Amino acid sequence: MSLAVKRRRRDDGTIEEGIPVKTADGKEVLVIPTIHELEDFVTSTGDPKGGGEDAAWEEIARLRRDCKQISNEKVDVAQQTYNKVERIVKRLEEDMTSLEALLKVSINSIARQRFEVAVVELTEMFRIAFVLSSPLPNQEHR
């Protein structure tokens, strides 16, 4: 005897899970077994001469091992994903630090170039102003 557990989505979006059973009118419903029904199933499973309980417990143990293995694999995948994301974030932080340093150097360089251009322009303007304000050599001072 085997319990075929079935899942289906309700109209409200939730999922119900149970054993499909046909009602008298032919409609299929999902029945959720009680603890006592599950215990009866476990003890009555297997060959009719008895021994079904051992087979059921072995199946439960096998399923438990499978679940544990799957959960361990999921934990491993999550850890690997976390480590990868952590490496990427660390690299991004290092790249941002390098970019900030490069921008500071670039901004300082641009500021220095603009300052030098301004000094040259001011020097030229002062030279022109000085030349224009100076008397010509052939002019007399009055």
Phi, psi and omega in degrees: 000136183229137176266119178263098180283137183233146177242145172207154182269132177281171179297330180276003176096346178284161181251132175250149183225136180182191181261124182290132180224138177273132176275175182299327180274007176088000180279140179267130176235158177260125180254130177263115184290150176279171178299319180295319178297320178293319178297318177298319179297315182297317182284337182259000182284147174108205184286152184292347182277005185107198177069354180293330180297317180297317179297319180294317179294324176295320178296318178298317179297318179297315179296323177297315178298318179298316179298317180296318179296316179297318180294322177296320178296320179295320178297318179298316179297318179297319179295317178297318178296316179300314181298318180295314179298320179298318178297319181294317179297318179298317179295319178298319178296318178296318178296320178295320179297316178297318180295319177300316179297317179296319178296320178298317179296316181296315180296317178297320179294316179296317179297318180296318180296316179296322178296316180296320178296318180296320179296317179297315180296317178295320179298316179296320179295318178294322179296316179295317180297321179294317181296318182291330181274348179279142177291149177288152185296331182266004178266145177263152177274133182256000000 
